[in-house]
Amino acid sequence: MSGRVVHFEIPFDDGDRARTFYREAFGWDTPQMPEFEYTAAVTGPAGDQGPTEPGYINGGMFRRDGGELAGPIITIDVENIEDALAKVTSLGGSPVGEKLAVGEMGFAAYFRDPEGNIMGLWQNA
């Protein structure tokens, strides 16, 4: 398990407003990914496999649903989501929702830490 922060997510109420804000405020590229109902947040130079320079990460934006995923989320790379969720649970955290396939790229899941923060997990395919 790498334990590295590899992604972030920002929920929005108005996708056009959010994309415009981050594009104009910080120069991010914010292409929409309709097949996932998602917007990428590209914060620097990137290739097919993600960032092409060390020291930064990319992220994404999604429609706030009024549920538990209401605030920004930091996503952590893990070797195996099920094992990571078991460890999280043993340390006082709890899973939020189910493990999700993200196209053919990998899998994502969310958890609540003992302080009440929602965080993400990523497992490469």
N, CA, C and O atoms as CSV, one atom per row, in Angstrom:
chain,resi,resn,atom,element,x,y,z
A,1,MET,N,N,0.850,-1.180,0.000
A,1,MET,CA,C,0.000,0.000,0.000
A,1,MET,C,C,0.887,1.231,0.000
A,1,MET,O,O,1.770,1.373,0.846
A,2,SER,N,N,0.645,2.131,-0.964
A,2,SER,CA,C,1.509,3.308,-1.037
A,2,SER,C,C,1.122,4.349,0.005
A,2,SER,O,O,1.999,5.008,0.563
A,3,GLY,N,N,-0.173,4.514,0.282
A,3,GLY,CA,C,-0.607,5.511,1.247
A,3,GLY,C,C,-0.438,6.939,0.767
A,3,GLY,O,O,-0.622,7.877,1.542
A,4,ARG,N,N,-0.092,7.117,-0.499
A,4,ARG,CA,C,0.121,8.459,-1.029
A,4,ARG,C,C,-1.198,9.113,-1.444
A,4,ARG,O,O,-2.122,8.446,-1.911
A,5,VAL,N,N,-1.261,10.414,-1.264
A,5,VAL,CA,C,-2.395,11.163,-1.766
A,5,VAL,C,C,-2.240,11.238,-3.283
A,5,VAL,O,O,-1.218,11.705,-3.786
A,6,VAL,N,N,-3.267,10.772,-4.013
A,6,VAL,CA,C,-3.160,10.677,-5.462
A,6,VAL,C,C,-4.252,11.438,-6.213
A,6,VAL,O,O,-4.214,11.519,-7.440
A,7,HIS,N,N,-5.219,11.992,-5.492
A,7,HIS,CA,C,-6.366,12.594,-6.173
A,7,HIS,C,C,-7.122,13.448,-5.162
A,7,HIS,O,O,-7.002,13.241,-3.954
A,8,PHE,N,N,-7.886,14.393,-5.650
A,8,PHE,CA,C,-8.803,15.154,-4.799
A,8,PHE,C,C,-10.115,15.302,-5.544
A,8,PHE,O,O,-10.161,15.185,-6.769
A,9,GLU,N,N,-11.174,15.558,-4.806
A,9,GLU,CA,C,-12.481,15.776,-5.416
A,9,GLU,C,C,-13.153,16.970,-4.762
A,9,GLU,O,O,-13.068,17.170,-3.551
A,10,ILE,N,N,-13.819,17.755,-5.588
A,10,ILE,CA,C,-14.519,18.947,-5.141
A,10,ILE,C,C,-15.974,18.839,-5.600
A,10,ILE,O,O,-16.230,18.799,-6.804
A,11,PRO,N,N,-16.924,18.790,-4.680
A,11,PRO,CA,C,-18.324,18.761,-5.104
A,11,PRO,C,C,-18.791,20.157,-5.528
A,11,PRO,O,O,-18.259,21.169,-5.073
A,12,PHE,N,N,-19.790,20.189,-6.401
A,12,PHE,CA,C,-20.344,21.467,-6.834
A,12,PHE,C,C,-21.863,21.398,-6.892
A,12,PHE,O,O,-22.455,20.323,-6.996
A,13,ASP,N,N,-22.476,22.574,-6.821
A,13,ASP,CA,C,-23.919,22.711,-7.044
A,13,ASP,C,C,-24.185,23.100,-8.493
A,13,ASP,O,O,-25.190,22.690,-9.075
A,14,ASP,N,N,-23.283,23.892,-9.079
A,14,ASP,CA,C,-23.420,24.372,-10.451
A,14,ASP,C,C,-22.114,24.056,-11.181
A,14,ASP,O,O,-21.101,24.720,-10.965
A,15,GLY,N,N,-22.143,23.042,-12.045
A,15,GLY,CA,C,-20.937,22.582,-12.723
A,15,GLY,C,C,-20.278,23.646,-13.583
A,15,GLY,O,O,-19.056,23.791,-13.561
A,16,ASP,N,N,-21.069,24.390,-14.340
A,16,ASP,CA,C,-20.490,25.436,-15.189
A,16,ASP,C,C,-19.799,26.494,-14.334
A,16,ASP,O,O,-18.701,26.944,-14.662
A,17,ARG,N,N,-20.437,26.882,-13.254
A,17,ARG,CA,C,-19.837,27.885,-12.355
A,17,ARG,C,C,-18.536,27.367,-11.748
A,17,ARG,O,O,-17.547,28.097,-11.697
A,18,ALA,N,N,-18.524,26.115,-11.287
A,18,ALA,CA,C,-17.318,25.541,-10.672
A,18,ALA,C,C,-16.190,25.415,-11.693
A,18,ALA,O,O,-15.050,25.785,-11.414
A,19,ARG,N,N,-16.512,24.892,-12.874
A,19,ARG,CA,C,-15.478,24.736,-13.901
A,19,ARG,C,C,-14.883,26.097,-14.266
A,19,ARG,O,O,-13.663,26.238,-14.361
A,20,THR,N,N,-15.739,27.092,-14.468
A,20,THR,CA,C,-15.271,28.435,-14.816
A,20,THR,C,C,-14.408,29.012,-13.704
A,20,THR,O,O,-13.353,29.585,-13.978
A,21,PHE,N,N,-14.838,28.869,-12.454
A,21,PHE,CA,C,-14.080,29.400,-11.323
A,21,PHE,C,C,-12.662,28.836,-11.284
A,21,PHE,O,O,-11.697,29.600,-11.247
A,22,TYR,N,N,-12.524,27.510,-11.292
A,22,TYR,CA,C,-11.194,26.902,-11.158
A,22,TYR,C,C,-10.336,27.117,-12.399
A,22,TYR,O,O,-9.114,27.226,-12.302
A,23,ARG,N,N,-10.973,27.178,-13.561
A,23,ARG,CA,C,-10.231,27.473,-14.794
A,23,ARG,C,C,-9.670,28.889,-14.743
A,23,ARG,O,O,-8.490,29.101,-15.025
A,24,GLU,N,N,-10.510,29.861,-14.383
A,24,GLU,CA,C,-10.086,31.259,-14.389
A,24,GLU,C,C,-9.226,31.628,-13.183
A,24,GLU,O,O,-8.298,32.427,-13.312
A,25,ALA,N,N,-9.518,31.058,-12.016
A,25,ALA,CA,C,-8.751,31.400,-10.810
A,25,ALA,C,C,-7.358,30.770,-10.810
A,25,ALA,O,O,-6.398,31.395,-10.360
A,26,PHE,N,N,-7.238,29.528,-11.316
A,26,PHE,CA,C,-5.986,28.787,-11.171
A,26,PHE,C,C,-5.433,28.212,-12.474
A,26,PHE,O,O,-4.371,27.590,-12.470
A,27,GLY,N,N,-6.135,28.410,-13.581
A,27,GLY,CA,C,-5.660,27.912,-14.862
A,27,GLY,C,C,-5.835,26.426,-15.069
A,27,GLY,O,O,-5.202,25.851,-15.955
A,28,TRP,N,N,-6.688,25.778,-14.266
A,28,TRP,CA,C,-6.913,24.348,-14.410
A,28,TRP,C,C,-7.664,24.058,-15.703
A,28,TRP,O,O,-8.481,24.863,-16.151
A,29,ASP,N,N,-7.386,22.916,-16.290
A,29,ASP,CA,C,-8.185,22.394,-17.386
A,29,ASP,C,C,-9.298,21.576,-16.737
A,29,ASP,O,O,-9.027,20.746,-15.870
A,30,THR,N,N,-10.546,21.801,-17.145
A,30,THR,CA,C,-11.672,21.137,-16.480
A,30,THR,C,C,-12.582,20.442,-17.495
A,30,THR,O,O,-13.746,20.817,-17.639
A,31,PRO,N,N,-12.060,19.433,-18.198
A,31,PRO,CA,C,-12.894,18.743,-19.183
A,31,PRO,C,C,-13.983,17.895,-18.514
A,31,PRO,O,O,-13.757,17.247,-17.493
A,32,GLN,N,N,-15.145,17.926,-19.117
A,32,GLN,CA,C,-16.245,17.110,-18.612
A,32,GLN,C,C,-16.076,15.669,-19.083
A,32,GLN,O,O,-15.596,15.405,-20.185
A,33,MET,N,N,-16.487,14.745,-18.215
A,33,MET,CA,C,-16.448,13.317,-18.518
A,33,MET,C,C,-17.876,12.783,-18.366
A,33,MET,O,O,-18.198,12.166,-17.351
A,34,PRO,N,N,-18.736,13.015,-19.369
A,34,PRO,CA,C,-20.156,12.681,-19.223
A,34,PRO,C,C,-20.419,11.209,-18.933
A,34,PRO,O,O,-21.409,10.877,-18.281
A,35,GLU,N,N,-19.542,10.318,-19.412
A,35,GLU,CA,C,-19.757,8.888,-19.164
A,35,GLU,C,C,-19.681,8.542,-17.680
A,35,GLU,O,O,-20.199,7.512,-17.250
A,36,PHE,N,N,-19.022,9.421,-16.888
A,36,PHE,CA,C,-18.923,9.212,-15.445
A,36,PHE,C,C,-19.702,10.272,-14.660
A,36,PHE,O,O,-19.687,10.260,-13.430
A,37,GLU,N,N,-20.388,11.196,-15.366
A,37,GLU,CA,C,-21.038,12.334,-14.713
A,37,GLU,C,C,-20.028,13.027,-13.798
A,37,GLU,O,O,-20.270,13.211,-12.605
A,38,TYR,N,N,-18.892,13.406,-14.384
A,38,TYR,CA,C,-17.730,13.864,-13.629
A,38,TYR,C,C,-16.998,14.908,-14.452
A,38,TYR,O,O,-17.103,14.924,-15.678
A,39,THR,N,N,-16.265,15.769,-13.787
A,39,THR,CA,C,-15.397,16.746,-14.439
A,39,THR,C,C,-13.986,16.519,-13.928
A,39,THR,O,O,-13.761,16.480,-12.718
A,40,ALA,N,N,-13.033,16.370,-14.841
A,40,ALA,CA,C,-11.639,16.255,-14.429
A,40,ALA,C,C,-11.135,17.628,-13.999
A,40,ALA,O,O,-11.612,18.653,-14.488
A,41,ALA,N,N,-10.179,17.642,-13.092
A,41,ALA,CA,C,-9.527,18.885,-12.661
A,41,ALA,C,C,-8.028,18.673,-12.862
A,41,ALA,O,O,-7.342,18.130,-11.997
A,42,VAL,N,N,-7.536,19.113,-14.019
A,42,VAL,CA,C,-6.140,18.917,-14.388
A,42,VAL,C,C,-5.371,20.158,-13.944
A,42,VAL,O,O,-5.563,21.247,-14.485
A,43,THR,N,N,-4.500,19.980,-12.954
A,43,THR,CA,C,-3.846,21.126,-12.308
A,43,THR,C,C,-2.466,21.446,-12.863
A,43,THR,O,O,-1.849,22.430,-12.455
A,44,GLY,N,N,-1.975,20.628,-13.787
A,44,GLY,CA,C,-0.653,20.854,-14.374
A,44,GLY,C,C,-0.481,19.969,-15.583
A,44,GLY,O,O,-1.442,19.340,-16.026
A,45,PRO,N,N,0.727,19.901,-16.133
A,45,PRO,CA,C,0.956,19.092,-17.328
A,45,PRO,C,C,0.641,17.621,-17.059
A,45,PRO,O,O,1.035,17.064,-16.034
A,46,ALA,N,N,-0.075,17.005,-17.995
A,46,ALA,CA,C,-0.497,15.622,-17.796
A,46,ALA,C,C,-0.433,14.846,-19.098
A,46,ALA,O,O,-0.560,15.405,-20.188
A,47,GLY,N,N,-0.231,13.536,-18.956
A,47,GLY,CA,C,-0.269,12.613,-20.078
A,47,GLY,C,C,-1.342,11.579,-19.839
A,47,GLY,O,O,-2.212,11.769,-18.989
A,48,ASP,N,N,-1.293,10.494,-20.572
A,48,ASP,CA,C,-2.298,9.434,-20.439
A,48,ASP,C,C,-2.331,8.823,-19.046
A,48,ASP,O,O,-3.376,8.341,-18.610
A,49,GLN,N,N,-1.203,8.834,-18.341
A,49,GLN,CA,C,-1.113,8.203,-17.027
A,49,GLN,C,C,-1.165,9.206,-15.880
A,49,GLN,O,O,-0.831,8.858,-14.747
A,50,GLY,N,N,-1.578,10.449,-16.152
A,50,GLY,CA,C,-1.677,11.447,-15.088
A,50,GLY,C,C,-0.589,12.499,-15.192
A,50,GLY,O,O,-0.078,12.754,-16.282
A,51,PRO,N,N,-0.224,13.118,-14.063
A,51,PRO,CA,C,0.765,14.199,-14.066
A,51,PRO,C,C,2.097,13.765,-14.686
A,51,PRO,O,O,2.562,12.644,-14.480
A,52,THR,N,N,2.692,14.678,-15.447
A,52,THR,CA,C,3.979,14.370,-16.077
A,52,THR,C,C,5.144,15.031,-15.350
A,52,THR,O,O,6.297,14.867,-15.748
A,53,GLU,N,N,4.854,15.770,-14.293
A,53,GLU,CA,C,5.888,16.372,-13.458
A,53,GLU,C,C,5.622,15.972,-12.012
A,53,GLU,O,O,4.465,15.897,-11.598
A,54,PRO,N,N,6.675,15.714,-11.234
A,54,PRO,CA,C,6.461,15.370,-9.826
A,54,PRO,C,C,5.981,16.579,-9.031
A,54,PRO,O,O,6.245,17.724,-9.396
A,55,GLY,N,N,5.279,16.307,-7.953
A,55,GLY,CA,C,4.948,17.365,-7.014
A,55,GLY,C,C,3.527,17.870,-7.051
A,55,GLY,O,O,3.184,18.771,-6.286
A,56,TYR,N,N,2.698,17.333,-7.898
A,56,TYR,CA,C,1.303,17.765,-7.882
A,56,TYR,C,C,0.397,16.598,-8.239
A,56,TYR,O,O,0.847,15.573,-8.750
A,57,ILE,N,N,-0.875,16.773,-7.963
A,57,ILE,CA,C,-1.870,15.770,-8.304
A,57,ILE,C,C,-3.005,16.438,-9.064
A,57,ILE,O,O,-3.189,17.653,-8.991
A,58,ASN,N,N,-3.745,15.647,-9.776
A,58,ASN,CA,C,-4.967,16.101,-10.433
A,58,ASN,C,C,-6.151,15.633,-9.609
A,58,ASN,O,O,-6.001,14.870,-8.655
A,59,GLY,N,N,-7.300,16.089,-9.981
A,59,GLY,CA,C,-8.496,15.714,-9.247
A,59,GLY,C,C,-9.709,15.718,-10.129
A,59,GLY,O,O,-9.628,15.549,-11.346
A,60,GLY,N,N,-10.839,15.914,-9.487
A,60,GLY,CA,C,-12.091,15.935,-10.211
A,60,GLY,C,C,-13.148,16.684,-9.440
A,60,GLY,O,O,-12.967,17.051,-8.279
A,61,MET,N,N,-14.261,16.900,-10.119
A,61,MET,CA,C,-15.403,17.583,-9.521
A,61,MET,C,C,-16.665,16.809,-9.872
A,61,MET,O,O,-16.766,16.220,-10.948
A,62,PHE,N,N,-17.613,16.816,-8.965
A,62,PHE,CA,C,-18.866,16.099,-9.187
A,62,PHE,C,C,-20.015,16.862,-8.547
A,62,PHE,O,O,-19.818,17.687,-7.655
A,63,ARG,N,N,-21.229,16.564,-9.028
A,63,ARG,CA,C,-22.422,17.215,-8.492
A,63,ARG,C,C,-22.645,16.783,-7.048
A,63,ARG,O,O,-22.699,15.592,-6.739
A,64,ARG,N,N,-22.774,17.784,-6.164
A,64,ARG,CA,C,-23.083,17.527,-4.764
A,64,ARG,C,C,-24.483,16.924,-4.725
A,64,ARG,O,O,-25.411,17.461,-5.329
A,65,ASP,N,N,-24.632,15.821,-4.020
A,65,ASP,CA,C,-25.922,15.127,-4.023
A,65,ASP,C,C,-26.735,15.338,-2.750
A,65,ASP,O,O,-27.812,14.760,-2.607
A,66,GLY,N,N,-26.245,16.145,-1.837
A,66,GLY,CA,C,-26.961,16.347,-0.584
A,66,GLY,C,C,-26.722,15.234,0.418
A,66,GLY,O,O,-27.239,15.281,1.534
A,67,GLY,N,N,-25.943,14.231,0.032
A,67,GLY,CA,C,-25.646,13.118,0.926
A,67,GLY,C,C,-24.347,13.345,1.677
A,67,GLY,O,O,-23.997,14.472,2.026
A,68,GLU,N,N,-23.649,12.262,1.914
A,68,GLU,CA,C,-22.435,12.330,2.722
A,68,GLU,C,C,-21.247,12.945,1.989
A,68,GLU,O,O,-20.321,13.445,2.628
A,69,LEU,N,N,-21.261,12.915,0.661
A,69,LEU,CA,C,-20.138,13.452,-0.100
A,69,LEU,C,C,-20.383,14.927,-0.395
A,69,LEU,O,O,-20.550,15.321,-1.549
A,70,ALA,N,N,-20.403,15.728,0.648
A,70,ALA,CA,C,-20.779,17.135,0.528
A,70,ALA,C,C,-19.599,18.092,0.547
A,70,ALA,O,O,-19.756,19.257,0.180
A,71,GLY,N,N,-18.416,17.637,0.966
A,71,GLY,CA,C,-17.252,18.514,1.059
A,71,GLY,C,C,-16.097,17.967,0.243
A,71,GLY,O,O,-16.196,16.864,-0.294
A,72,PRO,N,N,-15.003,18.712,0.137
A,72,PRO,CA,C,-13.830,18.225,-0.594
A,72,PRO,C,C,-13.318,16.904,-0.004
A,72,PRO,O,O,-13.415,16.654,1.198
A,73,ILE,N,N,-12.776,16.077,-0.889
A,73,ILE,CA,C,-12.312,14.740,-0.506
A,73,ILE,C,C,-10.877,14.557,-0.975
A,73,ILE,O,O,-10.542,14.882,-2.114
A,74,ILE,N,N,-10.041,14.042,-0.102
A,74,ILE,CA,C,-8.667,13.669,-0.440
A,74,ILE,C,C,-8.662,12.162,-0.660
A,74,ILE,O,O,-9.214,11.415,0.147
A,75,THR,N,N,-8.040,11.712,-1.750
A,75,THR,CA,C,-8.037,10.291,-2.096
A,75,THR,C,C,-6.636,9.709,-1.943
A,75,THR,O,O,-5.644,10.299,-2.371
A,76,ILE,N,N,-6.588,8.536,-1.320
A,76,ILE,CA,C,-5.336,7.864,-0.966
A,76,ILE,C,C,-5.211,6.565,-1.762
A,76,ILE,O,O,-6.166,5.793,-1.852
A,77,ASP,N,N,-4.049,6.332,-2.330
A,77,ASP,CA,C,-3.777,5.119,-3.099
A,77,ASP,C,C,-3.567,3.937,-2.156
A,77,ASP,O,O,-2.833,4.035,-1.173
A,78,VAL,N,N,-4.221,2.820,-2.468
A,78,VAL,CA,C,-4.042,1.590,-1.691
A,78,VAL,C,C,-3.878,0.414,-2.645
A,78,VAL,O,O,-4.306,0.467,-3.798
A,79,GLU,N,N,-3.262,-0.629,-2.154
A,79,GLU,CA,C,-3.072,-1.837,-2.962
A,79,GLU,C,C,-4.381,-2.601,-3.118
A,79,GLU,O,O,-4.671,-3.142,-4.185
A,80,ASN,N,N,-5.179,-2.643,-2.029
A,80,ASN,CA,C,-6.419,-3.411,-2.024
A,80,ASN,C,C,-7.457,-2.663,-1.187
A,80,ASN,O,O,-7.267,-2.471,0.014
A,81,ILE,N,N,-8.542,-2.246,-1.815
A,81,ILE,CA,C,-9.555,-1.455,-1.107
A,81,ILE,C,C,-10.189,-2.229,0.039
A,81,ILE,O,O,-10.402,-1.671,1.116
A,82,GLU,N,N,-10.494,-3.502,-0.174
A,82,GLU,CA,C,-11.131,-4.275,0.904
A,82,GLU,C,C,-10.232,-4.346,2.136
A,82,GLU,O,O,-10.698,-4.180,3.264
A,83,ASP,N,N,-8.933,-4.595,1.911
A,83,ASP,CA,C,-7.998,-4.649,3.033
A,83,ASP,C,C,-7.888,-3.288,3.725
A,83,ASP,O,O,-7.845,-3.205,4.952
A,84,ALA,N,N,-7.843,-2.224,2.919
A,84,ALA,CA,C,-7.739,-0.875,3.494
A,84,ALA,C,C,-8.983,-0.541,4.310
A,84,ALA,O,O,-8.873,0.043,5.388
A,85,LEU,N,N,-10.167,-0.904,3.811
A,85,LEU,CA,C,-11.394,-0.631,4.563
A,85,LEU,C,C,-11.448,-1.443,5.854
A,85,LEU,O,O,-11.959,-0.960,6.865
A,86,ALA,N,N,-10.929,-2.667,5.831
A,86,ALA,CA,C,-10.875,-3.476,7.053
A,86,ALA,C,C,-9.966,-2.800,8.082
A,86,ALA,O,O,-10.305,-2.737,9.264
A,87,LYS,N,N,-8.821,-2.298,7.638
A,87,LYS,CA,C,-7.889,-1.607,8.534
A,87,LYS,C,C,-8.516,-0.325,9.083
A,87,LYS,O,O,-8.437,-0.044,10.279
A,88,VAL,N,N,-9.145,0.455,8.184
A,88,VAL,CA,C,-9.830,1.689,8.584
A,88,VAL,C,C,-10.865,1.378,9.667
A,88,VAL,O,O,-10.944,2.077,10.677
A,89,THR,N,N,-11.653,0.331,9.452
A,89,THR,CA,C,-12.704,-0.048,10.406
A,89,THR,C,C,-12.096,-0.468,11.741
A,89,THR,O,O,-12.621,-0.123,12.799
A,90,SER,N,N,-10.990,-1.210,11.695
A,90,SER,CA,C,-10.356,-1.667,12.938
A,90,SER,C,C,-9.807,-0.499,13.753
A,90,SER,O,O,-9.597,-0.620,14.960
A,91,LEU,N,N,-9.575,0.637,13.084
A,91,LEU,CA,C,-9.014,1.814,13.763
A,91,LEU,C,C,-10.060,2.873,14.081
A,91,LEU,O,O,-9.723,4.000,14.445
A,92,GLY,N,N,-11.337,2.506,13.943
A,92,GLY,CA,C,-12.406,3.425,14.336
A,92,GLY,C,C,-13.069,4.181,13.212
A,92,GLY,O,O,-13.958,4.996,13.458
A,93,GLY,N,N,-12.651,3.925,11.960
A,93,GLY,CA,C,-13.309,4.542,10.812
A,93,GLY,C,C,-14.442,3.662,10.331
A,93,GLY,O,O,-14.711,2.610,10.912
A,94,SER,N,N,-15.119,4.099,9.247
A,94,SER,CA,C,-16.208,3.295,8.707
A,94,SER,C,C,-16.366,3.547,7.206
A,94,SER,O,O,-16.178,4.666,6.730
A,95,PRO,N,N,-16.712,2.489,6.472
A,95,PRO,CA,C,-16.940,2.651,5.034
A,95,PRO,C,C,-18.140,3.562,4.776
A,95,PRO,O,O,-19.076,3.621,5.575
A,96,VAL,N,N,-18.096,4.267,3.653
A,96,VAL,CA,C,-19.222,5.079,3.197
A,96,VAL,C,C,-19.558,4.598,1.793
A,96,VAL,O,O,-18.796,4.846,0.859
A,97,GLY,N,N,-20.659,3.932,1.635
A,97,GLY,CA,C,-21.041,3.409,0.327
A,97,GLY,C,C,-20.264,2.163,-0.034
A,97,GLY,O,O,-19.608,1.547,0.806
A,98,GLU,N,N,-20.354,1.804,-1.315
A,98,GLU,CA,C,-19.745,0.581,-1.829
A,98,GLU,C,C,-18.516,0.896,-2.673
A,98,GLU,O,O,-18.346,2.027,-3.129
A,99,LYS,N,N,-17.668,-0.092,-2.880
A,99,LYS,CA,C,-16.546,0.001,-3.810
A,99,LYS,C,C,-17.124,0.172,-5.215
A,99,LYS,O,O,-18.063,-0.527,-5.595
A,100,LEU,N,N,-16.553,1.110,-5.984
A,100,LEU,CA,C,-17.059,1.407,-7.318
A,100,LEU,C,C,-15.992,1.163,-8.372
A,100,LEU,O,O,-14.839,1.549,-8.180
A,101,ALA,N,N,-16.354,0.527,-9.482
A,101,ALA,CA,C,-15.447,0.408,-10.620
A,101,ALA,C,C,-15.444,1.748,-11.347
A,101,ALA,O,O,-16.499,2.349,-11.547
A,102,VAL,N,N,-14.265,2.218,-11.743
A,102,VAL,CA,C,-14.132,3.470,-12.490
A,102,VAL,C,C,-13.612,3.102,-13.876
A,102,VAL,O,O,-12.406,3.075,-14.118
A,103,GLY,N,N,-14.542,2.823,-14.773
A,103,GLY,CA,C,-14.166,2.353,-16.100
A,103,GLY,C,C,-13.241,1.163,-15.968
A,103,GLY,O,O,-13.478,0.268,-15.157
A,104,GLU,N,N,-12.188,1.155,-16.765
A,104,GLU,CA,C,-11.183,0.088,-16.698
A,104,GLU,C,C,-9.935,0.556,-15.963
A,104,GLU,O,O,-8.923,-0.144,-15.941
A,105,MET,N,N,-10.008,1.767,-15.347
A,105,MET,CA,C,-8.837,2.355,-14.690
A,105,MET,C,C,-8.569,1.772,-13.314
A,105,MET,O,O,-7.415,1.587,-12.928
A,106,GLY,N,N,-9.629,1.483,-12.573
A,106,GLY,CA,C,-9.444,0.997,-11.215
A,106,GLY,C,C,-10.721,1.059,-10.419
A,106,GLY,O,O,-11.818,0.998,-10.973
A,107,PHE,N,N,-10.572,1.183,-9.103
A,107,PHE,CA,C,-11.709,1.157,-8.195
A,107,PHE,C,C,-11.581,2.279,-7.175
A,107,PHE,O,O,-10.478,2.678,-6.803
A,108,ALA,N,N,-12.718,2.774,-6.736
A,108,ALA,CA,C,-12.742,3.833,-5.734
A,108,ALA,C,C,-13.695,3.435,-4.618
A,108,ALA,O,O,-14.635,2.667,-4.825
A,109,ALA,N,N,-13.437,3.969,-3.441
A,109,ALA,CA,C,-14.329,3.796,-2.295
A,109,ALA,C,C,-14.120,4.992,-1.370
A,109,ALA,O,O,-13.114,5.695,-1.458
A,110,TYR,N,N,-15.081,5.207,-0.492
A,110,TYR,CA,C,-14.999,6.299,0.469
A,110,TYR,C,C,-15.102,5.740,1.877
A,110,TYR,O,O,-15.689,4.680,2.097
A,111,PHE,N,N,-14.526,6.464,2.824
A,111,PHE,CA,C,-14.655,6.087,4.232
A,111,PHE,C,C,-14.716,7.339,5.090
A,111,PHE,O,O,-14.295,8.418,4.675
A,112,ARG,N,N,-15.244,7.175,6.286
A,112,ARG,CA,C,-15.271,8.244,7.277
A,112,ARG,C,C,-14.199,7.925,8.305
A,112,ARG,O,O,-14.173,6.826,8.858
A,113,ASP,N,N,-13.309,8.884,8.565
A,113,ASP,CA,C,-12.276,8.662,9.584
A,113,ASP,C,C,-12.872,8.886,10.974
A,113,ASP,O,O,-14.006,9.356,11.078
A,114,PRO,N,N,-12.143,8.565,12.040
A,114,PRO,CA,C,-12.705,8.721,13.390
A,114,PRO,C,C,-13.056,10.163,13.750
A,114,PRO,O,O,-13.777,10.389,14.722
A,115,GLU,N,N,-12.562,11.149,12.986
A,115,GLU,CA,C,-12.883,12.558,13.233
A,115,GLU,C,C,-14.100,13.020,12.448
A,115,GLU,O,O,-14.508,14.177,12.556
A,116,GLY,N,N,-14.691,12.108,11.645
A,116,GLY,CA,C,-15.880,12.444,10.874
A,116,GLY,C,C,-15.613,12.924,9.454
A,116,GLY,O,O,-16.554,13.266,8.738
A,117,ASN,N,N,-14.352,12.958,9.030
A,117,ASN,CA,C,-14.012,13.399,7.679
A,117,ASN,C,C,-14.248,12.277,6.674
A,117,ASN,O,O,-13.943,11.115,6.943
A,118,ILE,N,N,-14.791,12.634,5.520
A,118,ILE,CA,C,-14.926,11.668,4.437
A,118,ILE,C,C,-13.653,11.737,3.590
A,118,ILE,O,O,-13.225,12.813,3.171
A,119,MET,N,N,-13.063,10.574,3.349
A,119,MET,CA,C,-11.839,10.461,2.556
A,119,MET,C,C,-12.079,9.413,1.469
A,119,MET,O,O,-13.022,8.627,1.561
A,120,GLY,N,N,-11.231,9.401,0.443
A,120,GLY,CA,C,-11.360,8.451,-0.638
A,120,GLY,C,C,-10.212,7.463,-0.663
A,120,GLY,O,O,-9.129,7.720,-0.137
A,121,LEU,N,N,-10.478,6.318,-1.292
A,121,LEU,CA,C,-9.466,5.304,-1.543
A,121,LEU,C,C,-9.435,5.017,-3.038
A,121,LEU,O,O,-10.472,5.044,-3.701
A,122,TRP,N,N,-8.262,4.746,-3.561
A,122,TRP,CA,C,-8.095,4.398,-4.976
A,122,TRP,C,C,-7.260,3.142,-5.081
A,122,TRP,O,O,-6.227,3.012,-4.425
A,123,GLN,N,N,-7.720,2.205,-5.922
A,123,GLN,CA,C,-6.977,0.966,-6.220
A,123,GLN,C,C,-6.876,0.872,-7.735
A,123,GLN,O,O,-7.896,0.845,-8.423
A,124,ASN,N,N,-5.653,0.822,-8.262
A,124,ASN,CA,C,-5.481,0.644,-9.700
A,124,ASN,C,C,-6.015,-0.706,-10.143
A,124,ASN,O,O,-5.988,-1.676,-9.386
A,125,ALA,N,N,-6.502,-0.760,-11.382
A,125,ALA,CA,C,-7.016,-2.021,-11.937
A,125,ALA,C,C,-5.883,-3.004,-12.120
A,125,ALA,O,O,-6.107,-4.126,-12.576
